[in-house]
């Protein structure tokens, strides 16, 4: 599954960031996946939920956002949502458009919690 290799790369990226904060643990992972990224969000989530418990980040909450496709017309500069994969500008009919969002797979942020080094007493 393609998504498993992407999750593996994501976990490596998280590891690189988390190593800068040795006294903290990762408690949350925020990700954006574009509809036009070539990644199936449901399969990605399944792979992440399967692989996360086997990583140092088990128990981290996953916040995954699916980003819709938007394009920009090169003629009239109108930015518009792409529906049914139709990239034609709805205002002027131009077909020369560029995608401005919806292709990404981004680790938006990590939520880190400081680990206490002192035990609490009751």
PELINHU-V67079 format. One record per run of one state. SS is the DSSP state (hx for helix, st for strand, lp for the rest). FROM is the first residue (numbers start at 1). LEN is the number of residues. Records with the same first field share a line. If there is no record, write none. Layout:
BEGIN
SS: FROM-LEN + FROM-LEN
END
This chain:
BEGIN
lp: 1-1 + 19-5 + 35-6 + 53-8 + 68-2 + 74-5 + 82-1 + 84-2 + 87-10 + 102-3 + 115-8
hx: 2-17 + 41-12
st: 24-11 + 61-7 + 70-4 + 79-3 + 83-1 + 86-1 + 97-5 + 105-10
END
